[in-house]
Amino acid sequence: MAEFLLIQTLLLHWNTILEFAFAIIALIVGIFALRIYNLSEQKQSLLFGISFIFISASYCIKSLTNYLIISKLNENICQALKLYDVSILNSIGTYSYIFLFIIGLVTLAYMTIHQKSIQIYFLTLAITLTSLIFSSNIILLFYILSSIFLILIFLHYLLNYYTNKQGKTLLVLVAFLFLLFGSIHFILSVNHALFYLIGHILELIAYFLILTNLLWVNKK
């Protein structure tokens, strides 16, 4: 039992570090995308940047929550915030992460729609968030919805690559494929900490590929 708890704690430490890295990388991606928008005024770059700002915020909250849970300060923090059960702190962090991440994904998926309509965006967002709020298994539904949105985004970049055969499009295509694999991996291993860590490693590779693509575009 003690050995199992030790492994769980070590994996939580690694998840915290990786999620903080995701937050930093996603923030850099968002800033670069907004910078490209300022130079080109392409709406896709604006939406791409906004989506990654939300994704960065989601990982930042998740990483901070995990850190508070595993740190020696968590008891004092819970008392200061009147959160007497650390599971409540975990729930607040998890829900905040899920909602912010889904907003980012919905924004990315909306970016792929040729006929832009703000009503469609908010309708999709409202339906998605409402289904999560009333779900009996929010974690599983979150990964299912994330996979659906990632499939739409992946197909968008797959079509773009098929049309123009550009290296930068291929980088993003592979990145979202890894994110999709990671999301599906989470569905299959939602209660397995080691597989959860593997899913995070796939995400790390994906975010580095997206950042590499934006650095490439910005350099040009």
Buried (B, 14 or more C-beta within 10 A) or exposed (E): EEEEEEEEEEBBEBBBBBBBBBBBBBBBBBBBBBBBBEEEEEEBBBBBBBBBBBBBBBBBBBBBBBBBBBEEEBEEBBEEEEBEEBEEBBBBBBBBBBBBBBBBBBBBBBBBBEEEEEEEBEEBBEEBBEBBEEBEEBBBBBBBBBBBBBBBBBEBBBEBBEEEEEEBBBBBBBBBBBBBBBBBBBBEBBEBBEBBBBBBBBBBBBBBBBBBBBEEBEEE
